[in-house]
């Protein structure tokens, strides 16, 4: 499959949106399911608008995989996880690890949306000596639980984090997002085997199943199917869902830990570049920076309904 990736694009540091970044924060308590979904959908829309501007301004980024995972991140940070900016040191807080660390811009923007980062800090993405690196670093940002980027590291760290919670007698949960292409790394399957064997019920592995990796389809590189059957064979309770459906995501996260006492694996079927018409399901957007015209078109498609 031929790709046209802008590996050394022009940097456009002036590409900053003129509209203020609205920090919506967590979904309020006591609202209806419809209000939950509306809150998360609006947050995801605003996160995508800022993400694309950040990538254009920096001249670097992995926007396709960021847009596929944003709905998952927003649902976790603004609704499902037991953690808040005021209680980052709380031992019983839930943990989150972004194993596909190249989607860092999506994580940073979501953290800002949830109140964990000052919004003005987003303009420093990828600048020299900035805290917002191309891959998240726990030594630079308090809300980042693990430094990730080399694929196949985040899930093993999450297994260790879950073990630590068990030793502490804590009910905290650990959520980890892996890319489907990343599951070609053998270290992930060692970690999955360990988690299933020890019935680490507080662990939830979310597979961003967009079916594309750098330069090719996952199935053309090393096919994962039957993925659900493999995860069940490793001792996981498996949930298949639409990774852009905030209601389905919230329901799945609410049911962690699984009643069976097994660790949970969520196969979140997503679209790389979602929902932008010229990006969606196009492998070229794994590591491609949009032109000014493409930014304008994407922002138009991301206007408030």
C-alpha positions in Angstrom: 0.0 0.0 0.0 1.5 3.3 -1.1 1.6 6.2 1.4 2.4 9.9 1.1 3.6 10.9 4.5 5.0 14.4 5.2 7.9 13.2 7.3 9.7 16.6 7.3 6.9 19.1 6.9 7.1 22.9 7.3 6.6 24.1 10.9 3.8 26.6 11.2 4.1 28.0 14.7 1.4 30.6 13.9 -1.2 27.9 13.5 -3.0 28.6 16.7 -6.8 28.7 16.9 -8.2 32.1 17.8 -11.1 30.6 19.8 -10.5 29.9 23.4 -10.1 26.3 24.5 -13.2 25.5 26.5 -12.4 23.3 29.5 -15.6 21.3 30.1 -14.3 19.2 33.0 -16.0 16.0 34.2 -19.5 15.1 33.5 -21.6 16.5 36.4 -23.1 14.0 38.8 -26.8 13.2 38.6 -27.3 13.9 34.9 -29.2 11.6 32.4 -27.4 9.2 30.1 -28.2 11.5 27.2 -26.6 14.4 29.0 -23.5 12.2 29.6 -23.2 11.4 26.0 -23.8 15.0 24.9 -21.1 16.3 27.3 -18.5 13.7 26.1 -19.3 14.3 22.4 -18.8 18.0 22.7 -15.6 17.5 24.6 -14.3 15.1 21.9 -15.2 17.6 19.2 -13.2 20.4 21.0 -10.3 18.1 21.7 -10.1 17.2 18.0 -10.2 20.8 16.9 -7.3 21.7 19.2 -5.3 18.5 18.4 -5.2 19.3 14.7 -4.1 22.8 15.3 -1.3 21.6 17.6 0.0 19.1 15.1 0.0 21.7 12.3 1.8 24.2 14.6 4.4 21.7 15.6 4.9 20.2 12.2 4.8 16.8 13.8 2.3 14.4 15.2 0.3 11.2 14.7 -3.1 12.6 14.0 -4.8 9.6 12.5 -4.3 7.4 15.5 -5.0 10.4 17.8 -8.4 10.9 16.2 -9.2 7.2 16.5 -8.5 7.2 20.3 -9.9 10.5 21.4 -13.4 9.3 22.2 -11.9 6.6 24.5 -9.7 9.1 26.3 -12.4 11.6 26.8 -14.8 9.0 28.2 -12.2 7.8 30.6 -11.0 11.2 31.9 -14.2 13.1 31.9 -16.5 10.4 33.2 -15.4 6.9 34.0 -12.1 7.0 35.9 -11.9 7.7 39.6 -9.3 10.5 39.5 -9.3 14.2 39.5 -6.8 17.1 39.2 -7.1 17.8 43.0 -6.3 14.2 44.0 -3.4 13.1 41.8 -1.6 11.8 44.8 -4.5 9.8 46.1 -3.3 6.1 46.4 -6.7 4.7 45.5 -7.2 6.7 42.3 -7.6 4.8 39.0 -4.6 4.7 36.8 -4.4 5.2 33.0 -1.5 4.3 30.7 -1.4 5.3 27.0 0.7 2.5 25.6 0.4 3.8 22.1 2.4 6.9 23.3 2.7 8.4 19.8 -0.9 9.6 20.3 0.5 12.1 22.9 -1.2 15.2 21.5 -4.6 13.6 22.0 -3.7 12.7 25.6 -2.4 16.2 26.4 -5.5 17.9 24.9 -7.8 15.5 26.9 -5.8 16.2 30.1 -6.4 20.0 29.5 -10.1 19.4 28.8 -10.3 17.5 32.1 -8.4 20.1 34.1 -5.1 18.3 34.5 -3.1 20.7 32.4 -3.4 24.5 31.9 -4.9 25.0 28.4 -2.2 27.5 27.5 0.4 24.8 27.9 -0.9 23.1 24.8 0.7 25.7 22.6 4.1 24.4 23.8 3.6 21.0 22.2 6.9 19.7 20.7 8.8 22.9 21.4 12.4 22.7 22.7 12.5 21.9 26.4 8.7 21.8 26.6 7.0 19.3 28.9 4.7 18.2 26.1 7.0 15.9 24.3 6.1 13.7 21.3 5.6 10.9 23.7 4.3 11.4 27.3 6.8 11.4 30.1 5.8 10.8 33.8 8.8 12.9 34.9 7.3 16.0 33.2 3.6 15.8 33.7 2.1 14.8 37.1 -1.0 13.3 35.5 1.0 10.9 33.3 1.4 7.6 35.1 4.0 6.0 32.8 6.5 7.2 30.1 5.5 5.4 26.9 6.4 5.5 23.3 8.4 2.3 22.5 5.5 0.0 21.6 4.9 -3.1 23.8 5.9 -1.3 27.1 2.7 0.2 28.4 0.7 -3.0 28.8 3.4 -4.8 30.8 3.7 -1.6 33.0 -0.1 -1.7 33.5 0.1 -5.3 34.6 2.7 -4.4 37.2 0.6 -1.4 38.3 -2.4 -3.7 38.8 -0.3 -6.2 40.8 0.8 -3.3 43.0 -2.8 -2.4 43.6 -3.6 -5.9 44.7 -0.6 -5.9 47.1 -1.8 -2.6 48.5 -5.3 -4.0 49.1 -6.7 -1.2 46.9 -9.8 -1.3 44.7 -8.2 1.0 42.2 -8.4 0.1 38.5 -5.8 0.3 35.8 -6.8 1.2 32.3 -4.4 0.9 29.4 -4.9 1.7 25.7 -2.9 -0.3 23.1 -2.9 0.0 19.4 -3.9 -3.0 17.4 -0.6 -2.8 15.4 1.2 -2.7 18.7 -0.2 -6.1 19.6 2.3 -7.6 17.2 4.9 -7.0 20.0 5.5 -10.2 21.9 5.9 -8.5 25.2 2.1 -7.7 25.1 1.2 -11.3 24.9 3.5 -12.2 27.8 1.7 -9.5 29.8 -1.7 -10.7 28.8 -0.8 -14.2 29.8 0.4 -13.1 33.2 -2.7 -10.9 33.8 -5.1 -13.7 32.8 -3.2 -16.3 34.9 -3.3 -14.2 38.0 -6.9 -13.0 37.3 -6.0 -9.3 37.6 -9.6 -8.2 37.6 -8.8 -4.6 38.2 -7.0 -4.4 34.8 -8.8 -3.2 31.7 -7.0 -3.4 28.3 -8.5 -1.3 25.6 -7.5 -2.1 22.0 -7.8 0.8 19.6 -8.8 -1.4 16.8 -8.5 1.0 13.8 -6.9 -1.8 11.7 -4.1 0.4 10.4 -0.5 0.9 11.5 2.4 2.9 10.0 2.5 2.3 6.3 0.1 -0.7 6.0 -3.0 -2.4 7.2 -2.5 -4.5 10.4 -3.9 -7.6 8.5 -1.3 -7.2 5.8 1.5 -7.1 8.3 0.6 -9.7 10.9 -3.1 -10.5 11.1 -4.5 -10.5 14.7 -7.7 -12.3 14.0 -9.4 -14.1 15.7 -8.5 -11.4 18.3 -11.4 -11.8 20.6 -10.9 -15.6 20.8 -7.2 -15.1 21.5 -7.9 -12.7 24.4 -10.5 -15.1 25.8 -8.0 -17.9 25.6 -5.6 -15.8 27.6 -8.2 -15.5 30.4 -9.9 -12.2 29.6 -13.5 -11.1 29.7 -13.9 -9.6 26.2 -16.2 -6.8 25.1 -16.6 -5.7 21.5 -17.9 -2.2 20.9 -17.9 0.8 18.7 -14.9 2.9 20.0 -16.6 6.2 19.0 -19.8 5.4 20.9 -19.5 7.3 24.2 -22.5 5.6 25.8 -21.2 2.1 25.0 -17.7 3.0 26.2 -19.1 4.5 29.5 -21.2 1.3 30.1 -18.2 -1.0 29.5 -15.9 1.0 31.8 -18.6 1.0 34.5 -18.5 -2.8 34.4 -14.8 -3.0 35.3 -14.0 -5.2 37.2 -15.9 -7.9 35.3 -18.3 -10.1 37.4 -16.3 -13.2 36.3 -13.2 -11.9 38.2 -11.2 -11.9 35.0 -9.3 -9.0 33.6 -11.2 -7.1 31.0 -10.3 -6.6 27.3 -12.3 -4.1 25.3 -11.9 -4.3 21.5 -12.9 -0.8 20.5 -13.5 -0.7 16.8 -12.5 2.7 15.6 -11.6 4.5 12.4 -8.2 6.1 11.9 -8.7 9.8 11.3 -12.3 9.8 12.5 -14.5 11.7 11.7 -12.6 13.8 9.1 -13.6 12.9 5.5 -10.2 13.1 3.9 -8.4 11.3 6.8 -10.8 8.5 7.7 -9.4 5.0 7.2 -6.4 6.4 5.2 -3.1 4.8 6.3 -1.2 7.9 5.1 -2.5 9.8 8.1 -0.5 7.7 10.6 2.2 10.4 10.6 1.2 13.1 8.3 0.8 16.8 9.0 -2.2 18.6 7.4 -1.8 21.6 5.2 -3.4 24.9 6.1 -6.3 24.1 3.7 -6.7 20.7 5.2 -6.8 22.2 8.7 -9.4 24.6 7.5 -11.5 21.8 6.1 -11.2 19.7 9.2 -12.1 22.5 11.5 -15.2 23.2 9.3 -16.2 19.5 9.6 -15.7 19.9 13.4 -18.0 22.9 13.8 -20.6 22.7 16.4 -23.7 20.9 15.1 
